[in-house]
Amino acid sequence: MTGPVIVPLWAFLFLPWLLFGAAFTALTLLWLVLIVPAFLVWLWILARICRKAGYSGWWSLTTLVPPLFAILIWALAFADWPLGPPRIQIIPPRR
């Protein structure tokens, strides 16, 4: 027959930090695998919109500062977009 198991105090202090570390690692991996690439795609799409509107693509970085992003959306909504030649030109048939 064995006696009672004595657990040292450091084991009780170590376990929460071990669990916290595992959760933190999982969130970091989720962030790196899903959220960062999705954000980069969002920046690329917004940069294309800005370039089509005649602005610099660097304006897409205003996403990082919400008040500036609101100003960008307002400017894009009311700006005169450059009208270039249509991509598809309809040529009338020859007679």
Summary of the structure (lengths in Angstrom):
residues: 95
radius of gyration: 28.0
end to end distance: 108.8
largest distance: 108.8
contacts: 164
relative contact order: 0.07
helix: 68%
strand: 0%
